[in-house]
Amino acid sequence: KMQESGYLSKSLKVLQSRCKLLKDIVSGSQYLLTDRLHYSGLEPVLNNSARHNLSLIYNIFENTRWTTSNISEVINEFIQKQNLKMIDIAQPLRVAVTGGIVSPPIDDTLALLGKTKSLERINNCIKAF
């Protein structure tokens, strides 16, 4: 993924919204540089309801054209249909794809990771529990 044209500049653009110092970029980009995420200590965010919602949105994402705007639209429609708040799906998604509770906006994060990697990480997270 790093070899793709413009990936580094896209990554920095997405990360800059949460980073003030260079060290913030380094720590904030770890999920982009690894395929091994750990969910220990994050169990409260990934409760039964959260994992159920991850499974539901995973199925929708499988048939989604992977752009930031499409991802955002899917998430917004999902929270309306499921009568949820944004945090109810954004936080479990964030934990599933980054291994942490802080990231740039979730639609940007998912788009940056790409569809294949995002779906793989969501699936791995669901299976981890």
C-alpha positions as CSV (number, residue, x, y, z in Angstrom):
1,K,0.0,0.0,0.0
2,M,2.8,2.4,0.8
3,Q,4.1,2.2,-2.8
4,E,0.8,3.5,-4.2
5,S,1.1,6.9,-5.7
6,G,0.2,9.6,-3.2
7,Y,-0.4,7.2,-0.2
8,L,2.0,9.0,2.0
9,S,0.6,12.5,1.3
10,K,-3.0,11.2,1.8
11,S,-1.9,9.6,5.0
12,L,-0.4,12.8,6.3
13,K,-3.4,14.8,5.3
14,V,-5.7,12.5,7.2
15,L,-3.5,12.3,10.2
16,Q,-2.8,16.1,10.5
17,S,-6.3,16.7,11.9
18,R,-5.3,14.9,15.1
19,C,-1.6,15.6,15.3
20,K,0.2,18.7,16.6
21,L,3.8,17.4,16.8
22,L,5.9,15.0,14.7
23,K,5.8,12.4,17.4
24,D,1.9,12.5,17.2
25,I,2.2,11.6,13.6
26,V,4.4,8.7,14.4
27,S,2.2,7.3,17.2
28,G,-1.0,8.1,15.3
29,S,0.1,6.3,12.2
30,Q,1.1,2.9,13.7
31,Y,-2.2,1.3,12.6
32,L,-1.2,2.1,9.0
33,L,2.2,0.4,9.3
34,T,1.1,-2.9,10.9
35,D,-1.2,-5.8,10.2
36,R,-1.2,-7.0,13.7
37,L,-3.7,-5.2,16.0
38,H,-4.2,-6.0,19.6
39,Y,-7.5,-5.4,21.4
40,S,-6.6,-6.1,25.0
41,G,-8.0,-3.5,27.3
42,L,-10.6,-2.4,24.7
43,E,-13.2,-5.0,25.6
44,P,-15.7,-2.4,27.0
45,V,-15.8,-0.8,23.6
46,L,-16.3,-4.1,21.9
47,N,-19.2,-5.4,23.9
48,N,-21.8,-7.8,22.4
49,S,-23.9,-5.0,21.0
50,A,-20.8,-3.4,19.3
51,R,-19.7,-6.7,17.8
52,H,-23.2,-7.3,16.5
53,N,-23.2,-3.8,14.9
54,L,-19.8,-4.5,13.4
55,S,-21.1,-7.7,11.8
56,L,-24.1,-5.9,10.3
57,I,-22.1,-3.0,8.9
58,Y,-19.4,-5.4,7.6
59,N,-22.1,-7.0,5.5
60,I,-23.1,-3.6,4.1
61,F,-19.5,-2.6,3.5
62,E,-18.8,-5.7,1.4
63,N,-21.1,-4.2,-1.2
64,T,-20.0,-0.6,-0.9
65,R,-17.9,1.4,-3.4
66,W,-15.0,2.4,-1.2
67,T,-14.8,6.2,-1.1
68,T,-14.9,8.5,1.9
69,S,-18.3,9.9,0.9
70,N,-19.8,6.4,0.3
71,I,-18.4,5.2,3.6
72,S,-19.8,8.2,5.4
73,E,-23.2,7.7,3.7
74,V,-23.3,4.0,4.7
75,I,-22.4,4.8,8.3
76,N,-25.1,7.6,8.5
77,E,-27.8,5.4,7.0
78,F,-26.8,2.6,9.3
79,I,-27.1,4.7,12.5
80,Q,-30.5,6.0,11.4
81,K,-31.8,2.5,10.5
82,Q,-30.5,1.0,13.7
83,N,-31.5,4.0,15.9
84,L,-27.9,4.5,17.1
85,K,-25.7,7.4,17.9
86,M,-22.5,7.9,15.8
87,I,-20.3,6.8,18.7
88,D,-22.2,3.5,18.9
89,I,-20.7,2.4,15.5
90,A,-17.8,4.8,15.0
91,Q,-15.9,3.8,18.1
92,P,-16.2,0.0,17.6
93,L,-15.1,0.6,14.0
94,R,-12.2,2.7,15.1
95,V,-11.0,0.1,17.5
96,A,-11.5,-2.7,15.0
97,V,-9.4,-1.1,12.3
98,T,-6.8,0.8,14.3
99,G,-6.6,-1.1,17.6
100,G,-7.2,2.1,19.5
101,I,-9.8,4.6,20.5
102,V,-8.3,7.6,18.7
103,S,-8.0,8.2,15.0
104,P,-8.9,10.7,12.4
105,P,-12.6,10.7,11.3
106,I,-13.7,7.1,10.8
107,D,-14.7,7.5,7.2
108,D,-11.3,9.0,6.3
109,T,-9.6,6.2,8.3
110,L,-11.5,3.4,6.5
111,A,-10.9,5.0,3.1
112,L,-7.2,5.4,3.8
113,L,-6.8,1.8,4.9
114,G,-8.7,0.6,1.8
115,K,-11.6,-1.8,1.6
116,T,-9.7,-5.1,1.7
117,K,-7.7,-4.2,4.8
118,S,-10.6,-2.5,6.6
119,L,-12.9,-5.5,6.1
120,E,-10.1,-7.9,7.1
121,R,-9.5,-6.0,10.3
122,I,-13.2,-5.7,11.1
123,N,-13.6,-9.5,10.6
124,N,-10.5,-10.2,12.7
125,C,-11.8,-8.0,15.5
126,I,-15.1,-9.8,15.6
127,K,-13.4,-13.2,15.6
128,A,-11.1,-12.1,18.5
129,F,-13.9,-12.2,20.9
